[in-house]
């Protein structure tokens, strides 16, 4: 079995060195924890092949990096990452050393994917890697903005505070996305119900009426002929039509996934009368919340602006923010630069940002703006849903009513048809 050499701190606070035999690095760390030792450095001793331990450690780090980026055995769920962030912040604020805090979280991991991630992060940190670098090896769980904030906290000596801010931001982000998603549930259900009812009428109900009308002969009204023709097409070629629709959806998704397609869709969405304003306000809330959190965490303004711009989620608005970043780099005030994008930053927001710059409370002002506009966004979403419900019900009634009227028209002229 491999031999590991270590330097650690015991429960009395004294530094000790030694060696132990364990099947793996994680087993060695667990054995040290059971002995009441808090590792400072641990590495595998030189083997018979003569390779330096540092070389083996670097190779092991590369192997862990490859495995982490591949996501094996599974991606860590976002809620696990949120819980990890909150609990790690609480442990550090309580005075628990980072290595011991990571060990506690590893022992409490509630899934195999999370346990593996927390374990390898702890091994990297105990081996001398910074927490930010250890987290960066898991980009699917810890995005670059998360890593940047942790790095700033490590450098400034307030890691626990930064992690608490990250946890608060991710909670606000989750609540905001939850509100937007829940607002779309009822309209989506109504849309699916309308499609299901129309499909049933056209493929099951209409063909039976069409057979009755065919027995009488005569010329049917144009609306009835159109409905019967649509029904006949769906019955005979419904499967092909469904496959064609699926092909169009796939082709459309590929087109919209391209850079040009994304920008076209984003510009079209921003141009919609009511939805465009909601999208722009949603981006504003994310930008202000992210920028305020980064600045409160000690991240420099230019770096924070770049990270917050990427978190907007709309490339068209991101381009406008990047233009503002370049102007700030040239010495222009932030408020004036943001004012060049009135679609996302209305004059009231620009004025508040200017006040925050002048008073030195820009981070607090941005977070306050995010909270204020998030509440307003919630009201606007509720209003849109309230308007969408009767509109969708009207569309459903109009479609079904058109089908019913179209099939009843021949009944009113039944005598002429019989002739």
N, C-alpha and C positions, 0 to 999 in steps of 0.2 A: 504494500500500500504506500501511497505517496507520503512524503514527509514535508510538513509545512513549518516554516520559521515565522515567528510573529513578534510584534511589539504591541503591548496593550497596557491598559490602565486598570488596576484592580479596584475593588469597592472602597478601599481606603484612599484612593486617589494617587497611589504610587505607580510609577511606570515600571513594567516588568517585561522581560524578553525571554523567549524560550522556543521550544519546538514540540510538535505533536504529530502523531500518525493518524491520518483520516482518509476515508475513501475518496473524498472530493473536497473542494474548497468550501462549499456550503456546509458539508458535514463538519469541517474544521471550525467554521464560524459558530455552528450550533454547539459544538463541544466547548468552545471558549465561553459562550454565553452561559452554559450550564455551570461552568466553573467560576462565574462571577467576574469574568474578564471582558473589558470593552476594547475591541481591536482598534489599533491605530494604523498598523501595517501588517499585512500577512502575504507571504509568497511561498511558492513551492520551492523546496531546496533543490540544489543542483543534482541532477540524475547522472547515471552512469554514462550517458551519451555526451556529457560535457556541455550541453546547451545552457547558456545563462538563464537564470530565472526571469530576468527582465524581458528577454526575448520570448520566453514561453508565455509570460503574462500578456505581452502585446499581441501575440498570436491568439491567445484565448479571448482578448478583448475584441479582436477582429471577428472571431467566430461568433461571439455574442452579438456583435453589431449586425452581422449578416442575419443571424437568426431573429433578432429583434425586428429588423426592418421587414423581414419576410412575414411577420405576424404569426409564426408558428408557436403554439398550437392553435391560437385563435386571437382575434382582436379583443383588446380589453374594452369592455363597455364604457361608455362615457360616464354613466352614473358611478362606476367603480373608481374612475379617475377623480371625479368630484369628491367622493367620500375619502379617497386617499389624500387629496389636497387639504381638505378640512381637518382631518385627523392629524396629519403631519404638522399642520400649522398649530393646532392645539397642543400637541406634544412639545414642540419647540418653544412655544410661549410659556409652557410650564417648566422649562429648564431641562428637559430631557435631551441628552446628546443626540446628534443626528444619526449616528450609527445605531444606537440603541432604539431610537424612534422608528427607524426603518425596519429593524428586526421585529419590533412589536407589530408593525403593520403587516409584515410578512407572515407572522404567526397567525394573524387574524384574517388573512385573505380568504374571501368567500368563494373563490373560483380558481380553477387551475391556471387559466390564462393570467389572471391578476397576480396569483401567487408567484408564478414564474417571473413575471415582470418586476414585482417588488423585490424578489430575491436577487435578481441579477443587478438591479439598481443598487441594492445594498452592497453587494460584492464589489461593484465598481467603486462606490464611495469609500468603502473600507480599504480598498486597494490603492487609494490616493487620488482617484478621479473626482473632480468637482461634481456636485449634484446636477448642475446644469448640463454638463457633458454627459453624465449618465442618463439623464432624461432625454437628451437629444438622440440617443440611440433607439428610441421608441417613438418615431415621428407620428405614427398613427394614433398614439395615445396622448402625446404631449406635443402640440403644435409649436411652431417657431416662436409665436408670441408668448406662449407659456414659458418656454425655455429662456427667452430674453428677459422676462421679468424675474425669473429665479436667478439668473446670472447677475442681474443688477442687485438683487437682495443679498447674494453671497458677497459681492464686492463691497457693498455698503454696510454689511454687518447687521442687516435687519431682515433675515430670511423668513423668520416666522411671520412678521408683519406682512411681507410681500405675499406669502402663501395664503394668508387670511384674505388679502385683497383679491387674489386670484379666485379663491373660493367664492367670495361675494359676487365678483363679476360673472363667473360661470353660472351662479344661481340666478342672477338677474337675466342673463342671456337665456337660460332654460325657461324661465317664466315668460319671457317675451315671446320666444318661439312657441311655447305652449298656448299662449293666447291667440297667436296668429293661426296655429293649426286648428284649435278648437273652433275658431270662427268660421273655418271652411268646412267643418264636418257636416253641418246640416244642409248647406247648399249642395255639397257633393252627394249626400244621400238622396235629396230630391232629384238631382240630375240622373242618378242611376235608376231611381224609381220610374222616372219619365221614360227613359230608354227601354226599360223592361216592359212597361205597359204598352208602349207603341209597338215593340217587337211582337208581343203576344197578339195584339189586335191585327197586325198585318200578316202574321204567319198562321194564325189559328182561326180567328173570328171572320176576317174578310173573305177568305177562300170559300167558306160555306155560303155566304151571301152571294158571292159571284156565281156560284153554281146555280142558285135559284134564279138569278137574273138572266143567266144564259138560256134557261128553259123557256122564258117568255119571248126572247128575241127582242127586236127593236133597238133603237139607239139610246144608250144611257147618257145622262148628263155628263158634261166634261169633267166635273169634279169627281164623280163616281168612277169614270174611266181612268182618271189619273191615279186614284187610290187603288183600284183593282189592278192596274198595271204595275204599280209599286209592289203590291202584295205578291203578284205572280212572279216578279223578278226575284224577290227575296226567297220565295219558296223554291224556285228552280235553281237559283244561283247564289243563295245565301251564304253557303260555305266559301265559295270563291270570293264573294264580296268581303267576307270576314277576313280571309287571308290577304286580300288586297289592302284592306284597311290596316291590318297588322304590319304589312310591308311598308305602307305609307308612314305609320307611326315610327317604325325603326329607322326609315330613311330620314324622317323629320328630326328624330333625336340625334342622329349622327350629324345632320346639317347644323342643328342648333348647338351641338357640342363643340363645333369648330369656333375659332376666334371670331370670325366674321358673323357667324350665326348667333353667337351669344350677344354680341354687341347689337345686332339688329333686333333681337328679342328684347333686350334691356331698353333700348331706345323706344321701341314700340310700347312696352309696358309703361314707361315713364310718361308717354304721351297720352295715355288713357285718361279720361276726365277725372274719375274718382280714385281709381286704383293707383294711378301714377303718384298722386300726393301721398298715399299711404306707404308706397314703396320707398319714396324719398324720405319720409319721416322715420320709417323703420331703419333705414341706413343711417340717418342722423343720430338716432338713439344709440345704435351700436358704435358709431364713431366716437361720440362724446363719452360714452361709458368706458370704452376701451382706452381712449386717450387720457381721460381723467385717472383711470386706474394705473396706467403706466407711469404717468407723471407723479402720482402719489407714491409709487414704488421706487422712485429715484431714477427712472430711465430718462436720458436726455431728450429734449424736445424733438430734435430732428429724427432720432431713432424711433421715438414714440409715435410721431406723425406717420412715418413709413409703415410701422406695424399696424396702427389703427386704420390706415387707409386700406390695407390688404384685408382687414376684417369686415369691411363694409358689405361685401358680397355682391356688389354691382360694379362691373368693370367700367361702365360709363362714368359713374360717380367717383370711382377710384381714380380714374384719369384726372378728373378735376381736382381731387385732393393732392395727387402727385404734383400737379402744377402749382398748387399752393405751397407744397413742401419746397419746391425749387425756389419760389419767391422768398420763403422764410430763410432759406440758406443764403440768399443774397442780401439779407438784412431787413426785409419787409416785415412789419408786424403780422402776427398770426391772424388777427381779426380782419385786417384789410385783405390778406391773401384768401381767406375763406369766403369773403364777400364776393369774390369773382365767380362763385358758383351759387347763384341765388336759388336755383332749383332745390338744392339740398340745405343751404344755409340762409334762411330768411333774415331780413334786417334785424329783427329782435334777437336772434341768436348771435349775430355778429356783434351787436352792441354788448351783450352779456359777456362774450369772450373778450372784448376790448376792456371791459371793466375788470375781469379776472386778471388780465395781463397787467393792468395798471396797479392793482392792489396786491399782486403777488399771490393770489389765491386761485390760479387758473385751474388747478386740479380739482379743487372743491367746487368751483363754479361749473366745470364741465359735468361732474357727477350730478350736481343739482339740476342742470339742464336735462341730462339724460332721464332722471327721475320724473321731471315735469312733463317732458314730451312723451315719455312712456305711458303716463296716465292719459294724456290726450290721445295717443295712438290707440289705447284700449277703448276709449269712447268712440273714436272714428271707426274702429273695427266693428264695434257693436252696432253702430248706425248702419254700416254697409250690410251687415248680416240682416238687420231688421228690414232694410230695403230689398235685399236679395230674396228673402223668403216669399213675400207676395209676388215679386216679379217672376220667380220660378214657378210658383203655383199658377200664375196667369198663363205662362207659356204652356205648362202641362194641360191646363183646361182648354187653351186654344187649340192645341194639337189634337187632343182627344175629341173635343167638340167638332173640329173640322172633319175628322174621320166619321163620327156619328152622323153628322149632317149629310156628308157625302153619300153614306149608305142609306139614309132615309129619303133622299131626294127621289129615287126611283119609285118608292112606295107612294109618294104623292101623285106620280104620273103613271100609276100601275095600270089604269084603264087603257091609256095610250099604248103601253107596252104590249098588253094582251092583244090589242088590235093589230 
